[in-house]
Amino acid sequence: MTTGHVLRVMEQFHSIQGEGVHTGRSAVFLRLAGCTVGCPWCDTKASWPIHSHPLVLVEHLVDTVRQAHPALVVITGGEPLQQDLTALCQALAPLAIPRHLETSGVAPLSGSFEWITLSPKRHQPPQGDLLACCDELKVIVHEPADLEFAMAMATACKARGPSRQAPQLCLQPGAGSATGTHLAIRHIQKHPQWRLSLQIHKWLGLP
């Protein structure tokens, strides 16, 4: 196992995946610190200042996953790709638990994953390598321009060639946004290749 590597970590916990394609599955979340994307609606703004959070040994993160025996481990943030994830993924690999990444795609990909959820942002679009390899495209919807952006991102994903399976397409209304909810539902009714993603962990009072 890789030893001595550390990451800035906001929190680590066992819960369920509350949104996206894998909703309802047992998951350990490793929420890494640091994000420069600055979405005004972000519900984890406390993660943004990277140096406000402790350095944690990769081995300690692996122990959290090992003890929980989840169906999957979700590496999220903040923006997790603003730290190098290579050592963490190498250390997790022997557990044979699928590694999932949740990213806005603004930084280069590091590490290896069985599932990549790309949640791109209009004000800071993703890098091409994430569009080329994501398994799930999840766009947050607050206003009509977000739907236009979602369609543009889906088109960009299709351009990656026939050898790659098209990603699953999800629209997720912004938290508390009645307009976003209405827009997302209407769009999905007209474009059945998209599905609705809801943050059910919040309904259940889970982290």
C-alpha positions as CSV (number, residue, x, y, z in Angstrom):
1,M,0.0,0.0,0.0
2,T,1.2,3.6,-0.7
3,T,2.3,5.1,2.5
4,G,3.0,8.6,3.9
5,H,0.7,10.5,1.5
6,V,-1.7,13.1,2.9
7,L,-4.7,15.0,1.7
8,R,-6.7,18.0,3.0
9,V,-10.0,16.5,4.2
10,M,-13.2,18.3,5.4
11,E,-15.0,15.1,6.5
12,Q,-15.4,11.4,6.0
13,F,-18.6,9.5,6.8
14,H,-20.8,6.5,5.9
15,S,-24.2,7.3,4.5
16,I,-26.1,6.6,1.3
17,Q,-25.6,8.1,-2.1
18,G,-28.5,10.6,-2.1
19,E,-28.4,11.8,-5.7
20,G,-27.6,10.8,-9.3
21,V,-27.6,7.4,-10.9
22,H,-26.5,5.5,-7.8
23,T,-29.1,7.0,-5.5
24,G,-29.9,4.7,-2.5
25,R,-26.6,2.8,-2.4
26,S,-24.4,2.4,0.7
27,A,-21.5,4.8,0.3
28,V,-18.5,6.2,2.3
29,F,-17.9,9.8,1.4
30,L,-14.5,11.2,1.5
31,R,-15.1,15.0,1.2
32,L,-11.8,16.7,0.3
33,A,-11.1,20.3,1.1
34,G,-10.5,23.1,-1.4
35,C,-12.5,24.6,-4.2
36,T,-12.0,27.6,-6.4
37,V,-15.1,27.2,-8.5
38,G,-17.2,29.3,-6.1
39,C,-20.8,28.3,-7.0
40,P,-23.1,30.7,-5.1
41,W,-25.6,28.0,-4.4
42,C,-23.0,25.5,-3.0
43,D,-24.2,23.7,0.1
44,T,-20.6,22.8,1.2
45,K,-19.0,26.3,1.2
46,A,-17.1,25.3,4.3
47,S,-15.0,23.1,2.2
48,W,-13.7,25.9,0.0
49,P,-10.7,27.2,2.1
50,I,-8.3,24.2,1.7
51,H,-5.9,25.2,4.5
52,S,-8.8,25.4,7.0
53,H,-9.0,21.6,7.0
54,P,-6.5,19.1,8.4
55,L,-4.0,16.9,6.6
56,V,-5.1,13.3,6.8
57,L,-3.1,10.2,6.0
58,V,-4.4,8.3,3.0
59,E,-4.2,5.1,5.2
60,H,-6.7,6.6,7.6
61,L,-9.1,7.3,4.8
62,V,-8.7,3.7,3.6
63,D,-9.4,2.5,7.1
64,T,-12.7,4.4,7.2
65,V,-13.8,2.6,4.0
66,R,-12.6,-0.8,5.1
67,Q,-14.4,-0.6,8.4
68,A,-17.7,0.5,6.8
69,H,-17.8,-2.2,4.0
70,P,-19.9,0.1,1.7
71,A,-21.1,-0.7,-1.8
72,L,-19.0,2.2,-3.1
73,V,-16.6,5.0,-2.0
74,V,-17.4,8.5,-3.2
75,I,-14.5,11.0,-3.5
76,T,-16.0,14.4,-3.5
77,G,-15.5,18.0,-2.2
78,G,-15.1,20.9,-2.6
79,E,-13.4,20.1,-5.8
80,P,-11.5,16.9,-5.3
81,L,-9.4,17.1,-8.4
82,Q,-7.6,20.2,-7.0
83,Q,-5.6,17.7,-5.0
84,D,-3.7,14.7,-6.5
85,L,-5.9,11.6,-6.1
86,T,-3.3,9.1,-7.4
87,A,-2.1,7.8,-4.1
88,L,-5.6,7.6,-2.6
89,C,-6.9,5.5,-5.5
90,Q,-3.9,3.2,-5.4
91,A,-4.4,2.7,-1.7
92,L,-8.1,2.0,-2.1
93,A,-7.7,-0.4,-5.0
94,P,-7.0,-3.6,-2.9
95,L,-10.4,-3.2,-1.1
96,A,-12.1,-3.9,-4.5
97,I,-14.8,-1.4,-3.6
98,P,-15.8,0.8,-6.6
99,R,-14.3,4.2,-6.5
100,H,-16.6,7.0,-7.6
101,L,-15.5,10.6,-8.3
102,E,-17.8,13.7,-8.1
103,T,-16.2,16.6,-9.9
104,S,-16.9,19.9,-11.7
105,G,-14.1,18.9,-14.1
106,V,-12.1,22.2,-13.8
107,A,-8.9,20.5,-12.9
108,P,-7.0,17.6,-14.7
109,L,-8.0,14.1,-13.8
110,S,-5.8,12.2,-11.4
111,G,-6.4,8.7,-10.0
112,S,-8.5,5.9,-11.5
113,F,-12.2,5.4,-11.0
114,E,-15.0,2.9,-11.8
115,W,-17.5,5.8,-12.1
116,I,-17.0,9.5,-12.7
117,T,-19.9,11.9,-12.1
118,L,-19.2,15.2,-13.9
119,S,-21.2,18.1,-12.6
120,P,-20.1,21.0,-14.8
121,K,-20.7,24.7,-14.1
122,R,-21.6,27.4,-16.6
123,H,-19.3,30.0,-15.2
124,Q,-16.3,27.6,-15.2
125,P,-16.8,24.9,-17.8
126,P,-15.0,21.5,-17.5
127,Q,-11.8,20.3,-19.2
128,G,-12.1,18.1,-22.2
129,D,-10.6,15.0,-20.6
130,L,-13.5,14.9,-18.1
131,L,-16.1,15.3,-20.9
132,A,-14.4,12.4,-22.7
133,C,-14.4,10.0,-19.8
134,C,-17.4,10.7,-17.5
135,D,-20.0,8.1,-16.8
136,E,-22.6,10.4,-15.5
137,L,-23.4,14.0,-16.5
138,K,-25.3,15.8,-13.8
139,V,-26.2,19.5,-14.3
140,I,-27.7,21.7,-11.6
141,V,-30.8,23.7,-12.8
142,H,-31.8,27.1,-11.5
143,E,-32.8,28.9,-14.7
144,P,-33.4,28.3,-18.5
145,A,-29.7,29.0,-19.4
146,D,-28.8,26.0,-17.3
147,L,-30.8,23.7,-19.6
148,E,-29.1,25.2,-22.6
149,F,-25.8,24.5,-20.9
150,A,-26.8,20.9,-20.1
151,M,-27.7,20.2,-23.7
152,A,-24.3,21.7,-24.9
153,M,-22.4,19.5,-22.4
154,A,-24.3,16.4,-23.5
155,T,-23.5,17.2,-27.1
156,A,-19.8,17.6,-26.2
157,C,-19.8,14.2,-24.5
158,K,-21.3,12.6,-27.6
159,A,-18.3,13.9,-29.6
160,R,-15.9,11.6,-27.7
161,G,-16.4,8.8,-30.3
162,P,-18.3,5.5,-30.7
163,S,-15.9,3.5,-28.6
164,R,-17.1,5.2,-25.4
165,Q,-20.6,4.6,-24.1
166,A,-22.6,7.7,-23.7
167,P,-22.9,9.0,-20.1
168,Q,-26.1,8.8,-18.1
169,L,-27.8,12.2,-18.2
170,C,-29.2,13.8,-15.0
171,L,-30.8,17.1,-14.2
172,Q,-30.8,18.2,-10.6
173,P,-32.9,21.1,-9.4
174,G,-31.0,23.6,-7.3
175,A,-31.8,23.2,-3.6
176,G,-35.0,25.0,-2.8
177,S,-35.4,26.3,-6.4
178,A,-39.0,25.9,-7.5
179,T,-38.1,27.3,-10.9
180,G,-35.3,24.8,-11.3
181,T,-37.6,22.0,-10.3
182,H,-40.2,23.1,-12.8
183,L,-37.7,23.5,-15.6
184,A,-36.0,20.2,-15.0
185,I,-39.2,18.2,-14.9
186,R,-40.6,19.9,-18.1
187,H,-37.3,19.3,-19.9
188,I,-37.2,15.6,-18.9
189,Q,-40.8,15.2,-20.1
190,K,-39.7,16.4,-23.5
191,H,-36.3,14.8,-23.6
192,P,-36.6,11.2,-22.1
193,Q,-32.9,10.5,-22.3
194,W,-32.5,12.7,-19.2
195,R,-33.5,11.7,-15.7
196,L,-34.3,13.6,-12.6
197,S,-31.8,13.6,-9.7
198,L,-33.0,14.6,-6.3
199,Q,-31.0,15.0,-3.0
200,I,-32.9,12.4,-1.0
201,H,-30.4,12.4,1.8
202,K,-31.5,15.9,2.7
203,W,-35.1,14.7,3.0
204,L,-33.9,11.9,5.3
205,G,-31.8,14.1,7.4
206,L,-28.6,12.3,6.4
207,P,-25.2,13.9,5.8
